[in-house]
């Protein structure tokens, strides 16, 4: 991945994380019966996205 696109990728990952988090919050606040697999998938996506955010943030710190 080119170094100049890393900040854009980081921004997209943050948007994805926020969208997943907001969806989970909305489902839980509404006490809406949601497919359990969808909730599991959203939670897994948040974990994976957080890991990618941390990895990319560290990479950007190391870049000259």
MARBA-3410 file (N, C-alpha, C, O; in Angstrom, 1 decimal):
64
0.8,-1.2,0.0,0.0,0.0,0.0,0.9,1.2,0.0,1.8,1.3,0.8 ~ 0.7,2.2,-0.9,1.5,3.4,-0.9,1.3,4.2,0.4,0.2,4.2,0.9 ~ 2.4,4.8,0.8,2.4,5.5,2.1,1.4,6.7,2.0,0.8,7.0,3.1 ~ 1.3,7.3,0.9,0.4,8.5,0.8,-1.1,8.1,0.9,-1.9,9.0,1.2 ~ -1.4,6.8,0.7,-2.8,6.5,0.9,-3.2,6.0,2.3,-4.3,5.8,2.6
-2.2,5.8,3.1,-2.4,5.3,4.5,-3.3,6.1,5.3,-4.2,5.6,6.0 ~ -3.2,7.5,5.3,-4.1,8.3,6.1,-5.6,8.1,5.6,-6.5,8.2,6.4 ~ -5.8,7.9,4.3,-7.1,7.7,3.8,-7.7,6.4,4.2,-8.8,6.3,4.6 ~ -6.8,5.4,4.2,-7.3,4.1,4.7,-7.6,4.1,6.2,-8.6,3.5,6.6 ~ -6.8,4.8,6.9,-7.1,5.0,8.3,-8.4,5.7,8.6,-9.2,5.3,9.5
-8.7,6.7,7.8,-10.0,7.4,7.9,-11.1,6.5,7.6,-12.1,6.5,8.3 ~ -11.0,5.7,6.6,-12.1,4.8,6.2,-12.3,3.7,7.3,-13.4,3.3,7.5 ~ -11.2,3.2,7.9,-11.3,2.2,8.9,-12.0,2.8,10.1,-12.8,2.2,10.8 ~ -11.7,4.1,10.4,-12.4,4.7,11.6,-13.9,4.9,11.3,-14.7,4.8,12.2 ~ -14.2,5.2,10.1,-15.6,5.4,9.7,-16.3,4.0,9.8,-17.5,3.9,10.3
-15.7,3.0,9.3,-16.3,1.6,9.4,-16.5,1.2,10.9,-17.5,0.7,11.2 ~ -15.5,1.5,11.7,-15.6,1.1,13.1,-16.8,1.9,13.8,-17.6,1.3,14.5 ~ -16.9,3.2,13.5,-18.0,4.0,14.0,-19.3,3.5,13.5,-20.3,3.5,14.3 ~ -19.4,3.1,12.3,-20.7,2.7,11.7,-21.1,1.4,12.4,-22.3,1.2,12.7 ~ -20.2,0.4,12.6,-20.5,-0.8,13.3,-20.9,-0.6,14.7,-21.9,-1.2,15.2
-20.2,0.3,15.4,-20.5,0.6,16.8,-21.9,1.3,16.9,-22.7,0.9,17.8 ~ -22.2,2.2,16.0,-23.5,2.9,16.0,-24.6,1.9,15.8,-25.7,2.0,16.4 ~ -24.4,1.0,14.8,-25.5,0.0,14.5,-25.7,-0.9,15.7,-26.9,-1.2,16.1 ~ -24.7,-1.4,16.4,-24.8,-2.2,17.6,-25.5,-1.4,18.7,-26.4,-2.0,19.3 ~ -25.1,-0.2,18.9,-25.8,0.6,19.9,-27.3,0.8,19.6,-28.1,0.7,20.5
-27.6,1.1,18.4,-29.0,1.3,18.0,-29.8,0.0,18.2,-30.9,0.0,18.7 ~ -29.3,-1.1,17.8,-30.0,-2.4,18.0,-30.2,-2.7,19.5,-31.3,-3.1,19.9 ~ -29.2,-2.4,20.3,-29.3,-2.7,21.7,-30.3,-1.7,22.4,-31.0,-2.1,23.3 ~ -30.2,-0.4,22.1,-31.0,0.6,22.7,-32.5,0.4,22.4,-33.4,0.6,23.2 ~ -32.8,-0.1,21.2,-34.2,-0.3,20.8,-34.7,-1.6,21.3,-35.9,-2.0,21.1
-33.8,-2.4,21.9,-34.1,-3.8,22.3,-34.8,-4.5,21.2,-35.8,-5.2,21.4 ~ -34.2,-4.3,20.0,-34.7,-4.8,18.8,-34.2,-6.3,18.6,-33.0,-6.5,18.7 ~ -35.1,-7.2,18.4,-34.6,-8.6,18.2,-33.9,-8.7,16.8,-34.6,-8.6,15.8 ~ -32.7,-8.8,16.9,-31.8,-8.8,15.7,-31.2,-10.2,15.5,-31.0,-10.9,16.5 ~ -31.1,-10.6,14.3,-30.4,-11.9,14.1,-29.1,-12.0,14.9,-28.2,-11.1,14.7
-29.0,-13.0,15.7,-27.8,-13.1,16.5,-26.5,-13.2,15.7,-25.5,-12.7,16.1 ~ -26.6,-13.8,14.5,-25.4,-13.9,13.7,-25.0,-12.5,13.2,-23.8,-12.2,13.1 ~ -25.9,-11.6,12.9,-25.6,-10.3,12.5,-24.8,-9.5,13.6,-23.8,-8.9,13.3 ~ -25.3,-9.7,14.8,-24.6,-9.0,16.0,-23.2,-9.6,16.1,-22.3,-8.8,16.3 ~ -23.1,-10.9,16.0,-21.8,-11.5,16.1,-20.8,-11.0,15.0,-19.7,-10.7,15.2
-21.4,-10.9,13.8,-20.6,-10.4,12.6,-20.1,-8.9,12.9,-19.0,-8.6,12.6 ~ -21.1,-8.1,13.4,-20.7,-6.7,13.6,-19.6,-6.6,14.7,-18.7,-5.8,14.6 ~ -19.8,-7.4,15.8,-18.8,-7.4,16.8,-17.4,-7.9,16.3,-16.4,-7.3,16.7 ~ -17.4,-8.9,15.5,-16.2,-9.4,14.9,-15.5,-8.4,14.0,-14.3,-8.2,14.0 ~ -16.4,-7.7,13.2,-15.9,-6.6,12.3,-15.2,-5.5,13.1,-14.2,-4.9,12.7
-15.8,-5.2,14.3,-15.3,-4.1,15.1,-13.9,-4.5,15.7,-13.0,-3.7,15.7 ~ -13.8,-5.8,16.1,-12.5,-6.2,16.6,-11.4,-6.2,15.5,-10.3,-5.7,15.7 ~ -11.8,-6.7,14.3,-10.9,-6.7,13.2,-10.5,-5.3,12.8,-9.3,-5.0,12.5 ~ -11.5,-4.4,12.7,-11.2,-3.1,12.3,-10.3,-2.4,13.3,-9.4,-1.6,12.9 ~ -10.6,-2.6,14.6,-9.7,-1.9,15.7,-8.3,-2.4,15.5,-7.4,-1.6,15.7
-8.1,-3.7,15.3,-6.7,-4.2,15.1,-6.1,-3.6,13.9,-4.9,-3.2,14.0 ~ -6.8,-3.4,12.8,-6.2,-2.7,11.6,-5.9,-1.3,11.9,-4.9,-0.8,11.4 ~ -6.8,-0.6,12.6,-6.5,0.8,13.0,-5.2,0.9,13.8,-4.4,1.8,13.5 ~ -5.0,0.0,14.7,-3.8,0.0,15.6,-2.6,-0.3,14.7,-1.6,0.4,14.9 ~ -2.7,-1.3,13.8,-1.6,-1.6,13.0,-1.2,-0.5,12.1,0.0,-0.1,11.9
-2.2,0.1,11.4,-1.9,1.2,10.5,-1.4,2.5,11.2,-0.5,3.2,10.7 ~ -1.9,2.7,12.4,-1.5,3.9,13.2,0.0,3.7,13.5,0.8,4.7,13.4 ~ 0.4,2.5,14.0,1.8,2.2,14.3,2.7,2.4,13.1,3.8,3.0,13.1 ~ 2.2,1.9,11.9,2.9,2.1,10.7,3.1,3.5,10.3,4.2,3.9,9.8 ~ 2.1,4.3,10.5,2.2,5.8,10.1,3.2,6.5,11.1,3.9,7.4,10.6
3.2,6.1,12.3,4.2,6.7,13.3,5.6,6.4,12.9,6.5,7.2,13.1 ~ 5.8,5.2,12.3,7.2,4.8,12.0,7.7,5.4,10.6,8.9,5.4,10.4 ~ 6.7,5.8,9.8,7.1,6.3,8.5,7.9,7.6,8.7,7.6,8.4,9.6 ~ 8.8,7.8,7.7,9.6,9.1,7.8,8.8,10.3,7.5,9.4,11.4,7.5
END
